[in-house]
């Protein structure tokens, strides 16, 4: 699967993740965050590392049945968060 950031500063950053290594949205978020953080650190981009550490990512999509050709968008936008939470809480 491809995890792609849809975020104000980090838009377009993407990595391939083996679907067998992640189970939850949080797993995907932490995987791409760690990869981007390592990339930024290796180039001494400290200000961007700090911005990354401050960013709250989330995933709107259902990730329970991902294939190797799936694309998951990890975003930092505020729109839809309340709606997504409400949908998850409805019976």
C-alpha positions as CSV (number, residue, x, y, z in Angstrom):
1,X,0.0,0.0,0.0
2,X,1.0,3.6,-0.5
3,X,0.6,6.0,2.4
4,X,0.5,9.6,1.1
5,X,0.4,12.7,3.1
6,X,-2.3,15.3,2.4
7,X,-1.0,18.0,4.7
8,X,-0.3,21.7,4.4
9,X,3.5,21.5,4.7
10,X,4.2,17.8,3.9
11,X,1.8,17.4,1.0
12,X,2.7,14.6,-1.4
13,X,5.2,12.8,0.7
14,X,4.6,9.1,0.2
15,X,6.0,5.7,1.1
16,X,5.2,2.1,0.4
17,X,4.1,0.1,3.4
18,X,3.7,-3.7,3.4
19,X,0.1,-4.2,4.4
20,X,1.2,-7.2,6.6
21,X,3.1,-4.8,8.9
22,X,0.2,-2.4,9.8
23,X,-3.1,-3.1,11.3
24,X,-4.6,0.2,12.4
25,X,-4.8,3.8,11.2
26,X,-2.4,4.7,14.0
27,X,0.1,2.2,12.8
28,X,0.0,3.8,9.3
29,X,0.4,7.3,10.8
30,X,3.3,6.4,13.0
31,X,5.0,4.5,10.2
32,X,4.9,7.4,7.7
33,X,5.7,9.9,10.5
34,X,8.8,7.9,11.5
35,X,9.9,7.6,7.9
36,X,9.5,11.4,7.2
37,X,11.1,12.3,10.5
38,X,14.2,10.1,9.7
39,X,14.4,11.7,6.2
40,X,14.2,15.3,7.7
41,X,16.7,14.5,10.4
42,X,19.2,13.0,7.9
43,X,19.2,16.3,6.1
44,X,19.3,18.4,9.3
45,X,16.0,20.1,8.6
46,X,15.3,20.7,12.3
47,X,12.5,23.3,11.8
48,X,10.6,20.9,9.7
49,X,11.1,18.1,12.2
50,X,9.6,20.4,14.9
51,X,6.6,21.1,12.6
52,X,6.2,17.4,11.9
53,X,6.2,16.7,15.7
54,X,3.4,19.3,16.2
55,X,1.2,18.0,13.4
56,X,-1.8,15.9,14.3
57,X,-2.5,13.4,11.5
58,X,-5.6,11.3,10.9
59,X,-7.1,8.9,8.3
60,X,-10.7,9.2,7.2
61,X,-10.8,5.9,5.3
62,X,-11.5,2.4,6.5
63,X,-8.1,0.6,6.5
64,X,-9.4,-2.9,7.5
65,X,-9.1,-4.4,4.0
66,X,-6.1,-2.8,2.2
67,X,-4.4,-4.4,-0.7
68,X,-0.9,-3.8,-2.0
69,X,-2.2,-1.4,-4.6
70,X,-4.2,0.7,-2.2
71,X,-3.5,4.4,-1.5
72,X,-4.2,5.7,2.0
73,X,-4.3,9.5,2.5
74,X,-3.0,10.7,5.8
75,X,-4.1,14.2,6.4
76,X,-3.8,17.0,8.9
77,X,-6.9,19.0,7.9
78,X,-9.5,19.9,10.5
79,X,-12.5,19.5,8.1
80,X,-14.5,16.4,8.6
81,X,-12.9,15.3,11.9
82,X,-16.1,15.9,13.9
83,X,-18.2,14.2,11.2
84,X,-15.8,11.2,11.1
85,X,-15.9,10.9,14.9
86,X,-19.7,11.1,14.9
87,X,-20.0,8.5,12.2
88,X,-17.8,6.1,14.2
89,X,-20.0,6.6,17.3
90,X,-23.3,5.9,15.6
91,X,-24.7,2.4,16.1
